[in-house]
Protein backbone atom coordinates (compact mmCIF):
# COMPACT_ATOMS: atom_id res chain seq x y z
CA UNK A 1 0.00 0.00 0.00
CA UNK A 2 1.28 3.45 -0.94
CA UNK A 3 1.74 6.07 1.72
CA UNK A 4 0.33 9.59 1.47
CA UNK A 5 3.63 11.01 0.22
CA UNK A 6 3.84 8.51 -2.63
CA UNK A 7 0.23 9.13 -3.61
CA UNK A 8 0.76 12.91 -3.53
CA UNK A 9 3.91 12.60 -5.66
CA UNK A 10 2.10 10.41 -8.17
CA UNK A 11 -0.83 12.83 -8.35
CA UNK A 12 1.47 15.81 -8.96
CA UNK A 13 3.37 13.92 -11.66
CA UNK A 14 0.05 13.13 -13.34
CA UNK A 15 -0.97 16.77 -13.09
CA UNK A 16 2.29 17.80 -14.77
CA UNK A 17 1.62 15.32 -17.55
CA UNK A 18 -1.91 16.67 -18.02
CA UNK A 19 -0.69 20.28 -18.05
CA UNK A 20 1.89 19.44 -20.69
CA UNK A 21 -0.77 17.72 -22.81
CA UNK A 22 -3.16 20.66 -22.39
CA UNK A 23 -0.41 23.10 -23.37
CA UNK A 24 -0.40 21.55 -26.84
CA UNK A 25 -3.96 22.84 -27.34
CA UNK A 26 -4.32 25.83 -25.02
CA UNK A 27 -2.26 28.35 -23.10
CA UNK A 28 -1.04 26.98 -19.78
CA UNK A 29 0.76 29.39 -17.49
CA UNK A 30 4.35 28.37 -16.78
CA UNK A 31 3.58 29.20 -13.16
CA UNK A 32 1.31 26.16 -12.98
CA UNK A 33 4.16 23.88 -13.99
CA UNK A 34 6.68 25.71 -11.79
CA UNK A 35 4.39 25.26 -8.80
CA UNK A 36 4.06 21.54 -9.36
CA UNK A 37 7.78 21.02 -9.85
CA UNK A 38 8.50 23.06 -6.70
CA UNK A 39 6.15 20.90 -4.66
CA UNK A 40 8.00 17.83 -5.95
CA UNK A 41 11.29 19.42 -4.87
CA UNK A 42 12.60 19.63 -8.45
CA UNK A 43 14.06 23.10 -8.14
CA UNK A 44 15.89 23.13 -11.49
CA UNK A 45 12.68 22.35 -13.38
CA UNK A 46 10.75 24.83 -11.23
CA UNK A 47 13.22 27.62 -12.06
CA UNK A 48 13.16 26.65 -15.74
CA UNK A 49 9.41 27.27 -15.79
CA UNK A 50 9.72 30.41 -13.65
CA UNK A 51 12.17 31.84 -16.16
CA UNK A 52 9.64 31.13 -18.94
CA UNK A 53 6.99 32.88 -16.85
CA UNK A 54 9.28 35.87 -16.45
CA UNK A 55 10.09 35.98 -20.17
CA UNK A 56 6.41 36.08 -21.10
CA UNK A 57 5.44 38.32 -18.18
CA UNK A 58 2.94 35.73 -16.99
CA UNK A 59 0.09 37.07 -14.87
CA UNK A 60 0.49 36.11 -11.24
CA UNK A 61 4.27 36.20 -11.24
CA UNK A 62 4.26 38.96 -8.63
CA UNK A 63 2.23 36.73 -6.31
CA UNK A 64 4.79 33.97 -6.52
CA UNK A 65 5.80 33.92 -2.87
CA UNK A 66 2.18 33.36 -1.94
CA UNK A 67 1.72 30.71 -4.63
CA UNK A 68 4.91 28.79 -3.93
CA UNK A 69 6.06 29.30 -0.35
CA UNK A 70 8.46 26.37 -0.78
CA UNK A 71 10.42 28.39 -3.37
CA UNK A 72 11.80 30.59 -0.59
CA UNK A 73 14.07 27.71 0.37
CA UNK A 74 15.39 27.61 -3.20
CA UNK A 75 16.13 31.32 -3.56
CA UNK A 76 19.79 31.88 -4.27
CA UNK A 77 21.65 33.96 -1.74
CA UNK A 78 22.67 37.40 -2.92
CA UNK A 79 19.78 37.87 -5.31
CA UNK A 80 17.14 36.17 -7.34
CA UNK A 81 17.58 34.30 -10.62
CA UNK A 82 14.30 35.69 -11.89
C-alpha positions as CSV (number, residue, x, y, z in Angstrom):
1,X,0.0,0.0,0.0
2,X,1.3,3.4,-0.9
3,X,1.7,6.1,1.7
4,X,0.3,9.6,1.5
5,X,3.6,11.0,0.2
6,X,3.8,8.5,-2.6
7,X,0.2,9.1,-3.6
8,X,0.8,12.9,-3.5
9,X,3.9,12.6,-5.7
10,X,2.1,10.4,-8.2
11,X,-0.8,12.8,-8.3
12,X,1.5,15.8,-9.0
13,X,3.4,13.9,-11.7
14,X,0.0,13.1,-13.3
15,X,-1.0,16.8,-13.1
16,X,2.3,17.8,-14.8
17,X,1.6,15.3,-17.5
18,X,-1.9,16.7,-18.0
19,X,-0.7,20.3,-18.0
20,X,1.9,19.4,-20.7
21,X,-0.8,17.7,-22.8
22,X,-3.2,20.7,-22.4
23,X,-0.4,23.1,-23.4
24,X,-0.4,21.6,-26.8
25,X,-4.0,22.8,-27.3
26,X,-4.3,25.8,-25.0
27,X,-2.3,28.4,-23.1
28,X,-1.0,27.0,-19.8
29,X,0.8,29.4,-17.5
30,X,4.3,28.4,-16.8
31,X,3.6,29.2,-13.2
32,X,1.3,26.2,-13.0
33,X,4.2,23.9,-14.0
34,X,6.7,25.7,-11.8
35,X,4.4,25.3,-8.8
36,X,4.1,21.5,-9.4
37,X,7.8,21.0,-9.8
38,X,8.5,23.1,-6.7
39,X,6.2,20.9,-4.7
40,X,8.0,17.8,-6.0
41,X,11.3,19.4,-4.9
42,X,12.6,19.6,-8.4
43,X,14.1,23.1,-8.1
44,X,15.9,23.1,-11.5
45,X,12.7,22.4,-13.4
46,X,10.8,24.8,-11.2
47,X,13.2,27.6,-12.1
48,X,13.2,26.7,-15.7
49,X,9.4,27.3,-15.8
50,X,9.7,30.4,-13.6
51,X,12.2,31.8,-16.2
52,X,9.6,31.1,-18.9
53,X,7.0,32.9,-16.8
54,X,9.3,35.9,-16.5
55,X,10.1,36.0,-20.2
56,X,6.4,36.1,-21.1
57,X,5.4,38.3,-18.2
58,X,2.9,35.7,-17.0
59,X,0.1,37.1,-14.9
60,X,0.5,36.1,-11.2
61,X,4.3,36.2,-11.2
62,X,4.3,39.0,-8.6
63,X,2.2,36.7,-6.3
64,X,4.8,34.0,-6.5
65,X,5.8,33.9,-2.9
66,X,2.2,33.4,-1.9
67,X,1.7,30.7,-4.6
68,X,4.9,28.8,-3.9
69,X,6.1,29.3,-0.4
70,X,8.5,26.4,-0.8
71,X,10.4,28.4,-3.4
72,X,11.8,30.6,-0.6
73,X,14.1,27.7,0.4
74,X,15.4,27.6,-3.2
75,X,16.1,31.3,-3.6
76,X,19.8,31.9,-4.3
77,X,21.6,34.0,-1.7
78,X,22.7,37.4,-2.9
79,X,19.8,37.9,-5.3
80,X,17.1,36.2,-7.3
81,X,17.6,34.3,-10.6
82,X,14.3,35.7,-11.9
